[in-house]
């Protein structure tokens, strides 16, 4: 795995998860990763956000099927409101942008130091896309949740091991 990029601001680290509309995949990953970060005691250092490359769902809650899948698994999906990715002009840019698929990654400008695919960190099937469950049934949302949980755990392990916000480390 490629090391995590260093923090832009010492002592803080910002991870942004990006999909197309910010109502299915990236908010699912946002909710799960935020809980994993808190469980690891990193919520005072690591900020998790999510966004979509499109603007058609801005301000809306998560897709009801994604929210139901998260709720059934014990997560709180109620706070999410879709937002659009701000691009390079973001006043609070993330340290690491994780795209859900190749098309989302291309919208972010392609792979780079601060941009990669979310599943690049997946210990089971690295580098593959998180499939978009929007046009399918409930099984697709459950499949996405499984991928997200496993990958979010791996990301937290990398954060704990590398501590990219700690500028005093070599």
Backbone torsions as a table, in degrees:
resi	resn	phi	psi	omega
1	UNK	NA	139.1	176.3
2	UNK	-70.0	136.1	179.3
3	UNK	-58.4	153.0	177.0
4	UNK	-69.5	145.4	178.4
5	UNK	-68.7	154.7	-179.8
6	UNK	-70.0	159.5	177.6
7	UNK	-67.5	145.1	172.9
8	UNK	-76.6	-31.6	179.1
9	UNK	-120.3	116.6	179.7
10	UNK	-54.6	138.6	177.6
11	UNK	86.2	-3.5	-179.9
12	UNK	-137.0	149.9	176.1
13	UNK	-142.0	133.1	-174.6
14	UNK	-122.6	120.4	176.2
15	UNK	-111.2	127.3	176.5
16	UNK	-117.8	130.3	-179.1
17	UNK	-102.7	131.3	-170.4
18	UNK	-129.3	131.2	170.8
19	UNK	-132.2	-157.6	-175.0
20	UNK	-80.0	-55.6	-174.5
21	UNK	-112.4	-6.9	180.0
22	UNK	61.7	39.9	174.8
23	UNK	-127.9	-10.8	-179.6
24	UNK	-123.5	-77.8	-170.6
25	UNK	-71.8	-55.2	-176.0
26	UNK	-67.0	-35.4	175.5
27	UNK	-70.3	-31.3	174.4
28	UNK	-61.5	-47.9	178.8
29	UNK	-63.3	-37.7	179.9
30	UNK	-60.8	-50.7	-178.3
31	UNK	-61.5	-46.1	-177.9
32	UNK	-67.4	-48.2	-178.5
33	UNK	-63.5	-40.9	178.9
34	UNK	-60.1	-40.1	177.5
35	UNK	-67.9	-41.1	179.3
36	UNK	-64.0	-40.4	178.0
37	UNK	-61.7	-45.0	178.8
38	UNK	-64.0	-43.7	179.8
39	UNK	-60.9	-30.3	179.7
40	UNK	-85.2	-1.6	-179.8
41	UNK	76.5	22.4	-177.5
42	UNK	-104.1	2.3	-174.0
43	UNK	-66.7	-14.1	174.2
44	UNK	-84.2	-8.9	-177.9
45	UNK	-118.0	-38.6	-173.8
46	UNK	-104.8	126.1	175.4
47	UNK	-104.8	136.2	177.7
48	UNK	-118.8	129.7	174.0
49	UNK	-132.7	170.3	174.4
50	UNK	-145.0	158.6	-179.8
51	UNK	-158.8	169.6	175.3
52	UNK	-120.6	152.9	179.0
53	UNK	-76.8	-21.3	176.4
54	UNK	-96.6	162.8	-175.2
55	UNK	-109.3	0.7	-170.0
56	UNK	-73.0	-12.3	179.1
57	UNK	-114.1	6.9	-175.8
58	UNK	-52.1	130.1	178.4
59	UNK	87.4	-10.3	-178.3
60	UNK	-86.0	155.6	174.7
61	UNK	-72.3	171.0	177.2
62	UNK	-59.0	151.8	173.6
63	UNK	-50.4	135.1	-174.9
64	UNK	-60.2	-31.7	179.3
65	UNK	-73.2	-38.9	175.9
66	UNK	-64.7	-43.4	179.5
67	UNK	-63.6	-41.3	179.8
68	UNK	-64.1	-39.7	179.0
69	UNK	-64.7	-44.6	178.0
70	UNK	-64.1	-45.2	-179.0
71	UNK	-61.3	-43.5	179.0
72	UNK	-61.9	-27.2	179.6
73	UNK	-90.9	2.9	175.8
74	UNK	94.7	11.3	179.1
75	UNK	-97.5	159.3	176.3
76	UNK	-100.0	107.5	-179.0
77	UNK	-100.6	7.5	-170.3
78	UNK	-76.1	-24.2	-173.0
79	UNK	-84.1	-16.6	-172.5
80	UNK	-66.6	137.0	168.7
81	UNK	-135.1	131.4	-175.8
82	UNK	-64.6	143.1	175.5
83	UNK	-138.7	159.8	-179.2
84	UNK	-97.9	142.3	175.3
85	UNK	-61.8	133.4	-175.4
86	UNK	-87.0	-13.7	179.9
87	UNK	77.7	-163.1	-175.2
88	UNK	-66.3	-13.5	179.5
89	UNK	-91.1	8.4	-178.8
90	UNK	-57.1	125.9	179.5
91	UNK	-66.9	-21.6	176.9
92	UNK	-128.4	73.3	-175.9
93	UNK	-65.2	148.1	178.4
94	UNK	-77.4	159.8	173.5
95	UNK	-81.5	-29.8	-178.0
96	UNK	-144.2	122.9	175.1
97	UNK	-104.8	126.8	-179.9
98	UNK	-118.5	111.7	-177.7
99	UNK	-87.2	146.9	-178.0
100	UNK	-79.1	-23.1	178.5
101	UNK	-153.4	176.8	-177.8
102	UNK	-61.0	-39.3	-179.9
103	UNK	-65.2	-43.2	177.0
104	UNK	-62.3	-41.0	178.8
105	UNK	-62.6	-41.2	177.0
106	UNK	-61.9	-39.7	177.9
107	UNK	-63.1	-27.1	177.8
108	UNK	-84.3	-1.0	-179.7
109	UNK	102.9	7.0	179.1
110	UNK	90.4	175.9	-179.0
111	UNK	-66.0	143.9	179.2
112	UNK	-162.2	-171.4	-178.2
113	UNK	-58.7	-40.4	-175.7
114	UNK	-107.1	2.0	-179.3
115	UNK	-127.9	127.6	176.0
116	UNK	-156.3	177.4	178.1
117	UNK	-84.7	143.4	179.0
118	UNK	-53.9	-45.6	-176.2
119	UNK	-79.6	4.8	168.7
120	UNK	-60.1	-23.6	-179.3
121	UNK	-95.8	-0.7	-177.3
122	UNK	-70.8	119.2	-178.1
123	UNK	-70.7	-18.0	-177.6
124	UNK	-91.9	-43.0	-174.6
125	UNK	-145.1	67.7	-173.8
126	UNK	-63.5	144.4	172.9
127	UNK	86.3	-6.2	-179.7
128	UNK	-86.4	167.3	179.2
129	UNK	-77.6	153.7	163.8
130	UNK	-87.2	114.1	-175.7
131	UNK	-65.9	145.5	179.5
132	UNK	-81.1	114.5	-176.8
133	UNK	-85.0	0.2	-169.9
134	UNK	-53.3	-43.3	-175.4
135	UNK	-94.4	9.2	-178.7
136	UNK	-111.7	-164.5	-179.1
137	UNK	-96.9	-171.0	-176.9
138	UNK	-61.8	-29.1	-180.0
139	UNK	-59.6	-34.7	179.5
140	UNK	-64.7	-38.0	178.9
141	UNK	-69.8	-36.8	176.8
142	UNK	-67.8	-39.2	177.1
143	UNK	-62.1	-44.4	178.8
144	UNK	-61.5	-43.5	-179.6
145	UNK	-60.3	-42.0	178.1
146	UNK	-60.6	-44.6	177.6
147	UNK	-62.1	-43.8	-177.3
148	UNK	-65.4	-44.3	-179.1
149	UNK	-61.0	-45.4	-178.4
150	UNK	-66.0	-42.9	-177.7
151	UNK	-72.5	-38.3	177.4
152	UNK	-62.3	-39.9	177.3
153	UNK	-62.6	-41.8	178.6
154	UNK	-65.3	-38.3	178.4
155	UNK	-64.8	-42.8	178.4
156	UNK	-63.6	-39.3	176.0
157	UNK	-59.9	-42.0	178.2
158	UNK	-65.6	-41.1	177.8
159	UNK	-61.3	-43.8	179.2
160	UNK	-65.2	-38.4	-178.0
161	UNK	-74.5	-42.0	-173.0
162	UNK	-93.3	-28.7	-179.2
163	UNK	44.6	60.5	-173.3
164	UNK	-65.4	-11.7	177.2
165	UNK	-82.4	-14.4	-176.3
166	UNK	-89.7	95.8	-176.0
167	UNK	-74.1	-8.5	178.9
168	UNK	-83.4	-12.2	179.5
169	UNK	-80.4	146.5	-179.7
170	UNK	-69.9	NA	NA
